[in-house]
Amino acid sequence: MAGASREASVAVDTGGTFTDCVWIERGRLRVLKVFSTPADPSESIAEAVAQTRVSGGVRLLHGTTVGTNTLLQRKGARIALVTTAGFEDAIEIGRQHRPRLYDFFFDRTAPLVSGEMRFGVEERVSSEGEVLRRPDARALSLLVEKLAAAKPDAVAICLLFSFAAQENERAVADALAPLGVPLSLSHQILPEFREYERMSTVTVNAYLQPVMETYLRSLAMRLGEGSRKPKGGERIFVMQSSGGITSLATAAREPVRTVLSGPAGGVVGAAAMARRSGFDHIIGFDMGGTSTDVSLVAGAAQTTNEADVAGLPVRVPMLDIHTVGAGGGSLARFDAAGALRVGPESAGADPGPICYGRGEQPTVTDANLLLGRLRPEAFLGGGFRLDLERTQKLVRAWLKRSGSSMTTEEFAAGAVRVVNANMEKALRVVSIERGRDPRAFTLVAFGGAGPLHACELARALGIPRVLVPAYPGALSALGILVSDVVKHYSRTVVWRAAAELPKRDLAAAFATLEKQALADLRAEGWAGSPRLQRSVDVRYHGQGFELNVPFTPRLLADFHALHQQRYGYSHPARETELVTLRLRATVPSKMKLPRMAPRASGEPAGKAPVFFEGRPHAAGNIARESLAVGRRMAGPAIVTEYSATTVIPPGCRFHLDGAGNLVIAVPAR
């Protein structure tokens, strides 16, 4: 453990199959993987921390899937919604667009709060922020009686136009405080316009709040077990969807900000490792056990405020990550027409793939093993042997039961092609569909399964190189380890802007946001001078949606250029509107990663057959730690290490660079 404080920073990322743990000990980066415990994620985290055996205290930074899984599985709290009388059903009416226009069987996502748990209160605020009617004492007393009888686990409060004036929401919250249940106020969670999206976001927060509080309390207790001095919650920090960590108290109060917690760590880690090799334009490709997350970094990670999670609008800042249900544990099946399908269902950690010794239905991991792309004896650094014989036997039996005439190798090759096609679509979404040419980027492959598929995907999209960072299977945890402290603030204004910006109004509004940010950071005990980044959501007058643009004197010109890039046209002479002001406050991390390039000059440890494009090739077996820096080699090759396996097809060339990253040159098709 480094540092005079005798406190080690340990980062943990909880995935569907494995829980990854990263820490620095005596100047060396250490990595550990344990099986996840989906029933109680805190169990695997506590086990991982215990296995680090670090002396002194532990400062835990972790990415969590609790929020995501709670939404996907609809296992959150029983909540109530309090809103302006007459608008109780806005959460169910939503927006009147159909995601799938011609699907007659499409069902809208059901709201998280049922009709009998929605309550209206007589009050009114104008769109300009004028309080037209305050809730009277009698109405509030009646509301308290109704909620006391309903017995919700948490309450979401979202009054009309509360982003412009907060007094009425505060009055309702004060009246409900004696109920003793968590309260989520929309002007605190999302002080922005668009009533349905704000209502949806605060409802998601309330739905997750009791679950997250219980989980974090359990985690704090587990980490305190067996020690003479319980470590307590003040040394636990949580990764946010926006790419920065926050305190345990904030995560418990605003869990909606953690719904893409783990994947955000991967984006931060990919960008940090790629910068070490001189690449700042990357596409992150994170393939884990149950899903694949892709993202784009063009100098800086791309962010969004318009994400949907589990079919529900969630309008808090988060990294722009596109997720598909394709992972190493994705299950293969034949549909009614006899076509081979893969995912989105996953074997997860239990029972897992066939080759793990418990599963009985083929997965992508089993397919890679059958193709020779995974070495049974080298999985997890030799700590867990994959069962090839069992996999061959059960896959043959499964093919026979399915009525397929495929050989096991034909099935495996087909499964890999299908899952690659799904992931290629995701890569196109974050690049080509956003006006970006993938040929100008480097594909950074990580996650336990990412390096197995990266070269084939890069070739399909014309991406010239693949970068596989050190410890690719634990890069999300590594990203969490080096993440900054981040807080976001916003205010909807809707100001017209022609040739000139309203500079005085902008300065005053941003000053208010910055004052709030500095006060919050001090209150949570964060030391250091924060970096304050201003941006503005801008649109043409008459448009319904905005583009976020960094705030500079060239704001309007930059907006026109961004609009041209995103949509293929711009109107520099047209009047614009400044819609929402945003502030990102960052306290930079002091964590410094050690040098990761090994000093070695080993040779490939023999060759073994690997199937590429239906034919076996003799591929070199190479332990990553044996690679010499700068030595250029040619595929086909299989590079093994503790946290992942990298497949290098014929025609590709590769080398280990001075930063410890494996760089693979992929020839164009």
C-alpha positions in Angstrom: 0.0 0.0 0.0 1.3 3.4 -1.0 1.0 6.6 0.8 1.8 7.9 4.3 -1.8 7.9 5.3 -1.8 4.1 5.4 -5.0 4.1 3.5 -5.2 2.1 0.2 -7.6 3.1 -2.6 -9.3 0.0 -3.9 -11.6 0.2 -6.9 -14.3 -2.5 -7.5 -16.6 -2.9 -10.5 -19.5 -5.3 -10.2 -20.4 -7.1 -13.5 -22.9 -9.7 -14.3 -20.4 -12.6 -14.2 -17.3 -11.3 -12.4 -16.5 -8.6 -9.8 -13.3 -6.9 -10.7 -11.0 -5.4 -8.1 -8.0 -3.1 -8.7 -5.5 -1.5 -6.3 -1.9 -0.3 -6.1 0.5 -2.0 -3.8 4.2 -1.2 -3.5 4.1 0.8 -6.7 2.5 -2.1 -8.7 -1.0 -2.3 -10.1 -2.8 -5.4 -8.7 -5.9 -7.0 -10.2 -8.3 -9.6 -8.8 -11.4 -11.2 -10.2 -14.1 -13.0 -8.1 -17.4 -14.4 -9.2 -20.3 -11.9 -8.7 -23.1 -12.6 -6.3 -26.2 -11.2 -8.0 -28.5 -11.8 -5.0 -26.4 -9.5 -2.9 -23.6 -7.6 -4.8 -22.1 -6.4 -1.5 -21.0 -10.0 -0.7 -18.7 -10.3 -3.7 -17.3 -6.8 -3.1 -16.5 -7.6 0.5 -14.9 -10.8 -0.6 -12.8 -9.1 -3.2 -11.7 -6.4 -0.7 -10.8 -9.1 1.9 -8.7 -10.9 -0.7 -6.6 -7.8 -1.4 -5.1 -8.2 2.1 -4.0 -4.5 2.2 -2.8 -3.3 5.5 -4.4 -0.2 7.1 -7.6 1.4 6.0 -9.4 0.9 2.7 -10.9 3.7 0.7 -13.4 1.9 -1.6 -14.4 3.4 -4.9 -16.9 1.2 -6.7 -19.2 1.0 -9.7 -22.5 -0.6 -9.1 -25.2 -2.3 -11.2 -27.8 -2.1 -8.4 -29.6 0.8 -10.0 -29.6 -0.6 -13.5 -30.7 -4.1 -12.4 -33.4 -2.7 -10.2 -34.9 -0.9 -13.1 -34.5 -3.8 -15.6 -36.1 -6.3 -13.2 -38.7 -3.8 -11.8 -37.7 -4.7 -8.2 -37.6 -1.2 -6.8 -39.6 0.4 -4.0 -43.3 1.0 -3.8 -43.5 4.7 -4.4 -46.0 7.5 -4.4 -46.0 10.5 -6.8 -47.2 14.0 -5.7 -47.8 16.5 -8.5 -49.9 19.4 -9.4 -53.6 18.6 -9.3 -54.8 17.6 -12.8 -51.4 16.3 -13.9 -51.4 13.0 -12.0 -51.5 10.9 -15.2 -48.8 12.8 -17.0 -46.3 10.1 -16.0 -48.4 7.5 -17.9 -49.4 9.7 -20.9 -45.8 10.6 -21.6 -44.9 11.6 -25.1 -47.1 10.7 -28.0 -44.4 9.2 -30.3 -44.1 5.5 -31.0 -40.6 4.0 -30.8 -41.7 1.4 -33.3 -44.2 3.0 -35.6 -45.5 -0.1 -37.4 -45.4 -2.6 -34.6 -49.1 -3.3 -33.8 -48.1 -5.3 -30.7 -45.8 -2.7 -29.2 -46.5 -2.1 -25.5 -45.5 1.2 -23.9 -43.2 0.9 -20.8 -45.4 1.0 -17.8 -44.8 3.8 -15.3 -43.0 3.0 -12.0 -45.9 4.4 -9.9 -49.4 3.0 -10.2 -52.5 5.1 -10.6 -53.7 4.7 -7.0 -50.3 6.0 -5.7 -50.5 9.3 -7.6 -51.7 12.3 -5.7 -52.5 15.8 -6.8 -52.2 19.0 -4.8 -53.9 22.3 -5.6 -51.0 24.7 -6.4 -49.7 26.6 -9.4 -46.5 28.2 -10.7 -46.3 29.9 -14.1 -43.8 28.9 -16.8 -42.0 32.2 -15.9 -41.6 31.3 -12.3 -44.4 33.3 -10.8 -46.1 31.6 -7.8 -49.8 31.9 -8.7 -51.2 29.6 -6.0 -49.6 28.2 -2.9 -50.7 24.9 -1.3 -52.8 25.7 1.7 -52.5 24.0 5.1 -55.8 22.1 4.7 -54.7 20.6 1.4 -51.3 19.6 2.7 -52.9 18.0 5.8 -55.2 16.0 3.6 -52.3 14.9 1.4 -50.4 13.7 4.5 -53.4 11.6 5.6 -53.7 10.0 2.2 -50.0 9.2 2.0 -49.9 7.8 5.5 -52.7 5.5 4.6 -51.0 4.4 1.3 -47.7 3.6 3.2 -45.2 4.2 0.3 -41.5 3.3 0.7 -40.5 6.6 -0.9 -42.2 9.7 -2.4 -41.4 11.6 -5.6 -42.5 15.3 -5.6 -42.8 16.9 -9.1 -44.9 20.1 -9.3 -45.5 22.0 -12.6 -42.7 24.4 -13.5 -40.9 23.8 -10.2 -37.6 24.4 -12.0 -38.5 28.1 -12.2 -39.8 28.4 -8.6 -39.1 25.9 -5.8 -41.3 27.3 -3.0 -44.3 25.0 -3.5 -42.2 21.8 -3.7 -40.4 22.8 -0.5 -43.7 23.4 1.2 -45.0 19.9 0.2 -41.7 18.3 1.3 -41.9 20.0 4.7 -45.4 18.8 5.2 -44.5 15.2 4.3 -41.3 15.1 6.3 -43.0 13.6 9.4 -43.8 10.5 7.4 -40.2 9.5 7.7 -39.8 8.1 4.1 -37.2 9.3 1.5 -38.4 12.3 -0.5 -37.2 13.1 -4.0 -37.8 16.7 -5.1 -37.7 17.4 -8.8 -36.1 20.8 -8.5 -33.2 19.2 -6.7 -32.8 16.2 -9.0 -33.4 18.0 -12.3 -34.1 21.7 -12.3 -35.0 21.8 -16.0 -38.0 22.1 -18.2 -39.9 19.4 -20.0 -42.4 18.2 -17.4 -42.7 14.5 -18.4 -39.0 13.9 -18.5 -38.4 15.7 -15.2 -41.3 13.7 -13.6 -39.9 10.4 -15.0 -36.4 11.2 -13.7 -37.5 12.1 -10.2 -39.8 9.0 -10.1 -36.8 6.8 -11.1 -34.8 8.4 -8.3 -37.5 7.7 -5.7 -38.0 4.1 -7.0 -34.2 3.4 -6.5 -33.7 5.3 -3.3 -34.7 2.7 -0.6 -33.0 -0.1 -2.6 -29.7 1.9 -2.9 -29.8 2.9 0.7 -30.2 -0.7 1.8 -27.4 -1.9 -0.5 -24.9 0.8 0.6 -25.7 0.2 4.2 -25.1 -3.5 3.8 -21.9 -2.8 2.0 -20.6 -0.5 4.7 -21.5 -3.1 7.4 -19.8 -5.9 5.5 -16.6 -3.9 5.1 -16.6 -3.1 8.8 -17.0 -6.8 9.8 -14.0 -8.4 11.5 -12.2 -5.1 12.1 -11.5 -3.5 15.4 -12.6 -0.1 14.0 -15.5 -0.3 11.5 -14.6 1.6 8.4 -18.0 3.1 8.0 -19.7 4.7 5.0 -17.5 7.8 4.9 -14.7 5.8 3.2 -17.0 4.4 0.4 -17.4 6.3 -2.8 -19.6 5.5 -5.8 -19.1 6.0 -9.5 -21.7 8.1 -11.3 -23.0 7.7 -14.9 -21.3 11.0 -15.7 -17.8 9.6 -15.3 -16.9 10.9 -11.8 -17.1 9.6 -8.3 -19.4 11.0 -5.5 -19.8 10.4 -1.8 -21.8 7.5 -0.4 -24.4 9.9 1.1 -25.0 11.6 -2.3 -25.3 8.3 -4.1 -27.9 7.1 -1.6 -29.8 10.4 -1.9 -29.6 10.6 -5.7 -29.2 7.0 -7.0 -30.6 8.0 -10.4 -27.1 9.4 -11.1 -25.6 5.9 -10.8 -27.6 3.9 -13.3 -24.7 3.6 -15.7 -22.1 3.5 -13.0 -19.9 0.6 -14.1 -19.8 1.3 -17.8 -18.8 4.9 -17.1 -15.6 3.6 -15.4 -14.7 1.8 -18.5 -14.9 4.9 -20.6 -12.7 6.8 -18.2 -10.2 3.9 -18.1 -10.1 3.5 -21.8 -9.5 7.2 -22.4 -6.7 7.3 -19.7 -4.9 4.3 -21.1 -5.2 5.4 -24.7 -3.7 8.9 -23.9 -0.6 7.1 -22.6 -0.1 5.8 -26.1 -0.8 9.1 -27.8 -4.4 8.4 -28.9 -7.2 10.8 -28.0 -9.8 9.8 -30.6 -11.0 6.4 -29.5 -14.1 4.1 -29.6 -14.4 2.2 -26.4 -15.6 -1.4 -26.8 -16.4 -3.0 -23.5 -17.7 -6.6 -23.8 -18.4 -8.3 -20.6 -20.4 -11.4 -19.6 -23.9 -10.1 -20.2 -23.7 -7.0 -22.3 -21.5 -4.8 -24.5 -21.0 -1.1 -23.9 -19.6 1.1 -26.7 -18.7 4.8 -26.4 -16.8 7.4 -28.3 -14.1 9.8 -27.1 -13.0 12.6 -29.4 -10.5 14.5 -27.2 -13.1 14.2 -24.4 -15.7 11.6 -23.6 -19.1 12.4 -25.2 -21.9 13.1 -22.8 -25.7 13.2 -23.0 -28.6 14.4 -21.0 -31.2 12.5 -23.0 -30.8 8.9 -22.2 -33.4 6.2 -21.7 -32.8 3.4 -19.2 -35.1 0.4 -19.2 -37.5 2.3 -21.5 -37.7 5.2 -19.0 -36.5 8.8 -19.7 -33.6 9.6 -17.3 -32.4 13.2 -17.9 -29.3 13.5 -15.7 -25.8 13.9 -17.2 -24.2 10.7 -18.2 -21.5 9.5 -20.6 -23.0 8.7 -24.0 -22.8 4.9 -23.8 -24.7 2.6 -26.1 -25.5 -0.8 -24.7 -26.5 -4.1 -26.4 -27.4 -7.4 -24.9 -24.3 -9.2 -26.3 -21.6 -10.7 -24.0 -19.6 -13.7 -23.3 -22.5 -15.3 -21.4 -25.1 -14.5 -24.1 -27.1 -17.7 -24.8 -27.3 -19.2 -28.3 -30.6 -20.6 -29.6 -32.5 -21.4 -32.8 -35.6 -19.5 -33.6 -38.8 -20.9 -35.1 -37.4 -20.5 -38.6 -34.3 -22.4 -37.7 -32.0 -19.3 -37.7 -29.2 -19.1 -35.1 -29.7 -16.3 -32.6 -27.5 -15.1 -29.8 -28.7 -13.1 -26.8 -29.9 -10.9 -25.2 -30.5 -13.6 -22.6 -27.4 -14.4 -20.7 -26.2 -17.3 -18.5 -24.7 -14.7 -16.1 -22.6 -15.9 -13.2 -25.0 -18.7 -12.3 -25.1 -21.1 -14.0 -22.6 -19.5 -16.4 -21.3 -20.9 -19.6 -21.0 -24.7 -20.2 -17.2 -24.5 -19.9 -17.4 -23.1 -16.4 -18.8 -26.5 -15.3 -22.4 -25.6 -14.4 -24.3 -24.2 -17.4 -26.0 -26.5 -20.0 -26.9 -24.1 -22.9 -24.2 -22.8 -25.3 -22.9 -19.3 -24.9 -20.5 -17.0 -26.8 -17.7 -18.0 -24.4 -18.3 -21.7 -25.2 -18.1 -20.8 -28.9 -14.8 -19.1 -28.5 -13.5 -22.1 -26.6 -14.6 -24.5 -29.4 -12.8 -22.3 -32.0 -9.6 -22.5 -30.0 -9.7 -18.8 -29.2 -9.7 -19.5 -25.5 -7.0 -21.6 -23.9 -8.5 -23.9 -21.3 -5.4 -23.9 -19.2 -4.7 -20.2 -19.3 -8.1 -18.8 -18.2 -7.7 -16.3 -15.3 -4.0 -16.8 -15.4 -4.4 -20.6 -15.0 -6.5 -20.2 -11.8 -9.6 -21.6 -13.4 -9.5 -24.3 -16.1 -12.2 -24.3 -18.7 -13.8 -27.7 -19.4 -13.4 -28.2 -23.2 -14.5 -31.9 -23.1 -17.8 -31.0 -21.3 -18.4 -28.2 -23.7 -18.0 -30.4 -26.8 -20.2 -33.1 -25.4 -23.1 -30.8 -24.3 -23.0 -28.6 -27.5 -23.2 -31.7 -29.7 -26.2 -32.9 -27.6 -27.8 -29.5 -27.8 -27.4 -29.3 -31.6 -29.0 -32.8 -31.9 -31.9 -31.8 -29.8 -32.4 -28.6 -31.8 -32.5 -30.6 -35.0 -29.4 -28.9 -36.4 -26.9 -30.6 -38.8 -24.1 -28.2 -37.9 -20.8 -29.4 -36.5 -19.6 -27.9 -33.2 -17.1 -25.8 -35.1 -19.7 -24.5 -37.6 -22.0 -23.6 -34.7 -19.3 -21.8 -32.9 -18.2 -19.8 -35.9 -21.9 -18.9 -36.6 -22.5 -17.8 -33.0 -19.4 -15.5 -33.2 -20.6 -14.0 -36.5 -24.0 -13.3 -35.1 -22.8 -11.7 -31.9 -20.3 -9.7 -33.9 -23.0 -8.4 -36.2 -25.0 -7.2 -33.1 -21.9 -5.4 -31.7 -21.0 -3.9 -35.1 -24.4 -2.2 -35.1 -23.7 -0.7 -31.7 -20.3 0.6 -32.9 -22.1 2.3 -35.9 -24.5 4.0 -33.6 -21.9 5.9 -31.7 -19.8 6.7 -34.7 -21.3 6.8 -38.2 -24.8 7.7 -37.0 -23.3 10.6 -35.0 -21.5 12.0 -38.0 -18.1 10.4 -37.0 -15.9 8.4 -39.4 -14.7 5.3 -37.5 -11.6 5.1 -39.7 -10.3 8.2 -37.8 -10.4 6.4 -34.5 -8.7 3.7 -32.5 -10.8 0.8 -31.1 -9.9 0.3 -27.4 -11.0 -3.2 -26.5 -11.6 -4.2 -22.9 -13.9 -6.2 -20.7 -13.4 -9.9 -20.2 -14.5 -10.7 -23.8 -13.7 -7.5 -25.7 -10.2 -8.4 -27.0 -11.6 -11.8 -28.3 -13.8 -10.0 -30.9 -12.1 -6.6 -31.4 -10.0 -7.2 -34.5 -12.8 -8.7 -36.5 -15.0 -5.8 -35.6 -12.3 -3.2 -36.5 -11.8 -4.9 -39.9 -15.6 -4.8 -40.6 -15.7 -1.0 -39.9 -12.4 0.0 -41.4 -10.9 1.0 -38.1 -7.1 0.9 -38.6 -5.9 -0.2 -35.2 -7.0 -1.9 -32.0 -5.5 -1.0 -28.6 -5.8 -3.6 -25.8 -4.8 -1.9 -22.5 -3.0 -3.6 -19.7 -5.5 -5.6 -17.6 -8.3 -5.2 -20.1 -10.7 -7.4 -18.2 -10.6 -5.0 -15.2 -10.4 -1.7 -17.1 -13.7 -0.4 -15.7 -12.4 -0.9 -12.2 -9.1 0.8 -13.2 -11.1 3.8 -14.6 -13.0 4.1 -11.3 -9.7 4.1 -9.5 -8.4 7.2 -11.4 -11.8 9.0 -11.7 -12.2 12.6 -10.6 -14.8 13.8 -8.2 -17.6 15.3 -10.4 -20.8 17.3 -9.7 -23.3 18.6 -12.2 -25.6 21.6 -12.0 -28.1 23.1 -14.5 -30.7 25.8 -14.9 -33.3 26.2 -17.7 -33.5 29.8 -18.9 -34.7 29.8 -22.6 -33.1 33.1 -23.7 -33.2 34.4 -27.3 -29.8 35.1 -28.9 -29.2 36.6 -32.3 -25.7 38.1 -33.1 -24.9 38.9 -29.5 -24.9 36.8 -26.4 -26.7 38.1 -23.2 -23.3 38.3 -21.5 -24.4 39.9 -18.2 -27.3 37.5 -17.7 -25.0 34.5 -18.5 -22.3 35.7 -16.1 -24.8 36.1 -13.2 -26.5 32.8 -13.8 -23.2 30.8 -14.0 -22.0 32.6 -10.9 -25.0 31.3 -9.0 -24.3 27.7 -10.2 -20.6 28.0 -9.3 -21.4 29.3 -5.8 -23.6 26.3 -5.2 -21.0 23.9 -6.6 -18.2 25.2 -4.3 -20.5 25.1 -1.3 -21.5 21.5 -2.0 -17.9 20.4 -2.5 -16.8 22.0 0.7 -19.8 20.5 2.6 -18.7 17.0 1.5 -15.1 17.6 2.5 -13.5 17.5 -1.0 -10.1 19.3 -0.9 -8.4 21.1 -3.8 -9.5 23.7 -6.3 -12.2 22.4 -8.6 -12.2 22.8 -12.3 -15.4 24.5 -13.5 -16.6 23.8 -17.0 -19.5 25.8 -18.4 -21.7 24.7 -21.3 -25.0 25.7 -22.8 -27.8 23.7 -24.5 -28.5 25.7 -27.7 -31.1 25.3 -30.5 -32.5 27.2 -33.4 -35.7 29.1 -32.6 -38.6 26.7 -33.3 -36.6 23.5 -32.7 -37.7 21.0 -30.1 -34.3 19.7 -29.0 -30.9 21.1 -28.3 -27.2 20.5 -28.7 -24.8 21.0 -25.8 -21.9 23.4 -26.6 -19.0 24.4 -24.4 -19.4 28.0 -23.3 -16.8 30.3 -25.0 -17.1 33.7 -26.7 -17.6 31.6 -29.9 -20.6 29.8 -28.5 -23.0 30.5 -31.4 -20.4 29.8 -34.1 -19.5 26.5 -32.4 -23.2 25.6 -32.3 -23.6 26.1 -36.0 -20.5 24.0 -36.7 -21.7 21.2 -34.4 -25.2 21.3 -35.9 -23.6 20.9 -39.4 -21.5 17.9 -38.2 -24.4 16.2 -36.5 -27.2 16.8 -39.0 -25.5 17.8 -42.2 -26.9 21.4 -42.3 -26.8 24.7 -40.3 -28.5 28.1 -40.4 -26.0 30.8 -39.3 -28.5 33.6 -40.0 -31.3 32.0 -38.0 -32.2 33.1 -34.5 -31.0 30.8 -31.7 -32.1 30.1 -28.2 -30.0 29.4 -25.1 -32.1 26.9 -23.3 -30.3 25.3 -20.4 -27.1 26.4 -18.7 -24.9 23.6 -17.3 -21.9 23.5 -15.0 -19.5 20.6 -14.4 -17.4 20.9 -11.3 -14.4 18.6 -11.1 -11.9 17.9 -8.4 -9.0 16.1 -10.2 -8.0 12.7 -8.9 -4.5 12.5 -7.3 -4.2 8.8 -8.2 -1.2 8.1 -10.4 -0.9 4.9 -12.2 2.4 3.0 -12.2 4.4 2.0 -15.3 2.8 -1.1 -16.8 5.2 -2.1 -19.6 7.0 -5.3 -18.6 10.7 -5.9 -19.4 10.7 -9.3 -21.2 11.9 -10.9 -24.4 10.1 -14.2 -24.4 9.1 -16.2 -27.4 5.7 -17.7 -28.2 5.1 -20.9 -26.2 4.3 -23.1 -29.1 1.3 -23.1 -31.5 -2.2 -24.5 -31.5 -5.0 -24.6 -34.1 -7.5 -21.7 -34.1 -10.4 -21.4 -36.5 -10.7 -18.2 -38.6 -13.2 -17.9 -41.4 -14.0 -21.6 -41.2 -10.4 -22.9 -41.5 -7.9 -23.9 -38.8 -4.7 -21.8 -38.6 -1.6 -22.5 -36.5 -1.7 -19.6 -34.0 1.1 -18.7 -31.6 0.4 -19.0 -27.9 1.8 -15.9 -26.2 1.7 -14.9 -22.6 1.3 -11.1 -22.5 3.9 -10.8 -19.7 6.5 -12.3 -22.0 6.1 -9.7 -24.8 9.1 -7.4 -25.3 8.3 -3.7 -25.7 8.6 -2.6 -29.3 9.0 -6.0 -30.8 6.7 -6.3 -33.8 5.0 -9.6 -34.5 2.4 -11.0 -36.9 -0.8 -12.9 -36.4 -2.4 -15.3 -36.1 -1.8 -15.3 -32.4 -3.6 -15.8 -29.0 -2.3 -13.5 -26.3 -3.3 -14.6 -22.8 -3.2 -12.8 -19.5 -5.0 -12.9 -16.2 -8.1 -10.8 -17.0 -8.7 -11.5 -20.7 -7.6 -13.2 -23.9 -6.7 -11.3 -27.1 -7.3 -12.9 -30.5 -5.1 -11.6 -33.3 -6.3 -12.9 -36.7 -4.1 -13.6 -39.8 -2.9 -10.5 -41.5 -2.7 -8.3 -38.4 0.5 -7.1 -36.9 1.0 -6.2 -33.2 3.4 -4.9 -30.6 3.6 -3.9 -27.0 4.3 -0.2 -26.7 6.1 1.8 -24.0 2.9 2.4 -22.1 2.2 -1.3 -21.7 -0.7 -1.3 -24.3 -1.0 -3.9 -26.9 -1.4 -2.1 -30.3 -2.7 -4.2 -33.2 -2.6 -2.9 -36.8 -5.7 -4.1 -38.7 -5.4 -4.2 -42.5 -8.4 -2.9 -44.5 -10.6 -5.4 -46.2 
